[in-house]
Amino acid sequence: MIRVGIIGATGYAGEELMKILMRHPYVRITYLAAKIDKEQPIDEIFPYLKNRLNLKCEILDTKKAVSKADLFFLALPHTVSISVVPLLLSHKKKVIDLSADYRFKNTSVYEKWYKVAHKDKANLKKAVYGLPELYREKIKKTDFVANPGCYPTAAILGITPSLVSGIVNKDSIIVDAKSGVTGAGRKASLDFFYSEINEGVKAYKIGSHQHMPEINQELSSLADKKVDVMFCPHLIPMNRGILETIYMKLDKKINYAKALDIYKKFYKTEPFVRIVEGETYSTKSVLETNFCDIGLKLNEDKGLLIVISAIDNLLKGASGQAVQNMNIMCGFPEESGLL
Ligand SMILES: NC(=O)c1ccc[n+]([C@@H]2O[C@H](COP(=O)([O-])OP(=O)(O)OC[C@H]3O[C@@H](n4cnc5c(N)ncnc54)[C@H](OP(=O)(O)O)[C@@H]3O)[C@@H](O)[C@H]2O)c1
């Protein structure tokens, strides 16, 4: 049994971490913290936790935190994680950071897209990008995981089999993405008021979203050449879920059966990727689960492969994937707490 701490416990990702970790067979939650003004029982913040999680959410003090858990999840905004990670790692703690602070290999990319200086280049070198389907062996050996972004998880899982098998043109990739509102976090802001979101669909940051360079970094590394996708996000009036429709020009003449075979073989042993056939591609199919569902459509006349990738942004896109990473890092069965 290991002791785990959740920093950022009052946010959406932190809340999901608590829900998963409370039922996890190999861990015990021993520390909760956030920015809050005063220490508060967690069941006052989330009343459904009454008689289920008897812990106080503390005001974050990293020096105090180190003695209270063996592994920490950081569900913090970017730039805040950087102020916490160095001390935790120096005390030999395992850390899974859900922010973008340690996802970029090149700090100039982070600095350009997140518009802040990167202040912890030393630990950046240690961070493993936590996408288990691609980096499981590295995750097994590390104490420090940079958990991927939600949109990048769906995009990278949807694109990789086509890209590495060489069936699509790497310069032709367009990702049309839709996300529910929890993707923006729990903090209040006018853009996310009910009256602003409900009864509408909004395109935003077309070609300028900060998740685009993350997708490009990982795909370029996998393809061993520069990949530069066009990423077009949309906000949908639903609480949670991401659905991405990915358009790729075929470089090789293949049929649907062959494309399906490539995806099925690529994810054959993966516990959380399902290749779906038919016409049902929906966020509802992955809601409250750690699955990524991938469907394919092939238009031979147009020479076009269309991949549909669906996840729950708070689970496979954030906290579920973070727990999957913990399971791998700690040698627990990978599905623990997640099925
Ligand atoms: N939401 C998603 O779908 C999703 C998906 C993938 C990755 N992520 C990433 O996961 C991280 C958390 O996202 P979220 O959606 O859970 O955000 P959120 O709902 O806004 O929660 C942020 C949490 O961080 C705490 N916090 C903020 N500033 C702090 C500080 N200076 N010191 C201590 N605690 C502080 C907040 O505490 P208070 O409540 O006290 O302010 C809150 O608990 C972000 O980096 C986000 O990009 C989110």
The ligand as an SDF file (V2000), in Angstrom:
LIG
                    3D

 48 52  0  0  0  0  0  0  0  0999 V2000
   -9.7480   19.6640  -17.1210 N   0  0  0  0  0  0  0  0  0  0  0  0
   -9.2530   18.8300  -18.0000 C   0  0  0  0  0  0  0  0  0  0  0  0
   -9.9920   18.2090  -18.7980 O   0  0  0  0  0  0  0  0  0  0  0  0
   -7.7650   18.5650  -18.0720 C   0  0  0  0  0  0  0  0  0  0  0  0
   -7.2910   17.6040  -18.9630 C   0  0  0  0  0  0  0  0  0  0  0  0
   -5.9250   17.3610  -19.0470 C   0  0  0  0  0  0  0  0  0  0  0  0
   -5.0510   18.0950  -18.2790 C   0  0  0  0  0  0  0  0  0  0  0  0
   -5.5280   19.0580  -17.4370 N   0  0  0  0  0  0  0  0  0  0  0  0
   -4.5480   19.8280  -16.6570 C   0  0  0  0  0  0  0  0  0  0  0  0
   -4.6630   19.4540  -15.2840 O   0  0  0  0  0  0  0  0  0  0  0  0
   -4.3930   20.5810  -14.4670 C   0  0  0  0  0  0  0  0  0  0  0  0
   -5.6020   20.8060  -13.5410 C   0  0  0  0  0  0  0  0  0  0  0  0
   -6.7280   21.0390  -14.3810 O   0  0  0  0  0  0  0  0  0  0  0  0
   -8.1910   21.2620  -13.7810 P   0  0  0  0  0  0  0  0  0  0  0  0
   -9.0960   21.2680  -14.9540 O   0  0  0  0  0  0  0  0  0  0  0  0
   -8.4350   20.3240  -12.6690 O   0  0  0  0  0  0  0  0  0  0  0  0
   -8.0620   22.7530  -13.2000 O   0  0  0  0  0  0  0  0  0  0  0  0
   -8.9690   23.4540  -12.0980 P   0  0  0  0  0  0  0  0  0  0  0  0
  -10.3010   22.7980  -12.0520 O   0  0  0  0  0  0  0  0  0  0  0  0
   -8.8970   24.9110  -12.3830 O   0  0  0  0  0  0  0  0  0  0  0  0
   -8.2060   23.1260  -10.7250 O   0  0  0  0  0  0  0  0  0  0  0  0
   -6.9550   23.6840  -10.4130 C   0  0  0  0  0  0  0  0  0  0  0  0
   -6.5320   23.2320   -9.0310 C   0  0  0  0  0  0  0  0  0  0  0  0
   -5.2510   23.7980   -8.7470 O   0  0  0  0  0  0  0  0  0  0  0  0
   -5.3190   24.5090   -7.5100 C   0  0  0  0  0  0  0  0  0  0  0  0
   -4.4050   25.6660   -7.5510 N   0  0  0  0  0  0  0  0  0  0  0  0
   -4.4030   26.6920   -8.4300 C   0  0  0  0  0  0  0  0  0  0  0  0
   -3.3750   27.5510   -8.1540 N   0  0  0  0  0  0  0  0  0  0  0  0
   -2.7490   27.0260   -7.0670 C   0  0  0  0  0  0  0  0  0  0  0  0
   -1.6500   27.4350   -6.2730 C   0  0  0  0  0  0  0  0  0  0  0  0
   -0.9570   28.5470   -6.5640 N   0  0  0  0  0  0  0  0  0  0  0  0
   -1.2830   26.6670   -5.2220 N   0  0  0  0  0  0  0  0  0  0  0  0
   -1.9770   25.5370   -4.9090 C   0  0  0  0  0  0  0  0  0  0  0  0
   -3.0360   25.0880   -5.6170 N   0  0  0  0  0  0  0  0  0  0  0  0
   -3.4060   25.8230   -6.6750 C   0  0  0  0  0  0  0  0  0  0  0  0
   -6.7710   24.9500   -7.3940 C   0  0  0  0  0  0  0  0  0  0  0  0
   -7.0280   25.2330   -6.0390 O   0  0  0  0  0  0  0  0  0  0  0  0
   -8.2000   26.2500   -5.5920 P   0  0  0  0  0  0  0  0  0  0  0  0
   -9.4920   25.5680   -5.9170 O   0  0  0  0  0  0  0  0  0  0  0  0
   -7.9720   26.4130   -4.1330 O   0  0  0  0  0  0  0  0  0  0  0  0
   -7.9730   27.5060   -6.3960 O   0  0  0  0  0  0  0  0  0  0  0  0
   -7.4660   23.7100   -7.9080 C   0  0  0  0  0  0  0  0  0  0  0  0
   -7.4710   22.7080   -6.9150 O   0  0  0  0  0  0  0  0  0  0  0  0
   -4.1350   21.7660  -15.4260 C   0  0  0  0  0  0  0  0  0  0  0  0
   -2.7630   21.9350  -15.6150 O   0  0  0  0  0  0  0  0  0  0  0  0
   -4.8090   21.3250  -16.7080 C   0  0  0  0  0  0  0  0  0  0  0  0
   -4.2360   21.9080  -17.8540 O   0  0  0  0  0  0  0  0  0  0  0  0
   -6.8670   19.2930  -17.2900 C   0  0  0  0  0  0  0  0  0  0  0  0
  1  2  1  0
  2  3  2  0
  2  4  1  0
  4  5  1  0
  4 48  2  0
  5  6  2  0
  6  7  1  0
  7  8  2  0
  8  9  1  0
  8 48  1  0
  9 10  1  0
  9 46  1  0
 10 11  1  0
 11 12  1  0
 11 44  1  0
 12 13  1  0
 13 14  1  0
 14 15  2  0
 14 16  1  0
 14 17  1  0
 17 18  1  0
 18 19  2  0
 18 20  1  0
 18 21  1  0
 21 22  1  0
 22 23  1  0
 23 24  1  0
 23 42  1  0
 24 25  1  0
 25 26  1  0
 25 36  1  0
 26 27  1  0
 26 35  1  0
 27 28  2  0
 28 29  1  0
 29 30  1  0
 29 35  2  0
 30 31  1  0
 30 32  2  0
 32 33  1  0
 33 34  2  0
 34 35  1  0
 36 37  1  0
 36 42  1  0
 37 38  1  0
 38 39  2  0
 38 40  1  0
 38 41  1  0
 42 43  1  0
 44 45  1  0
 44 46  1  0
 46 47  1  0
M  CHG  2   8   1  16  -1
M  END
$$$$
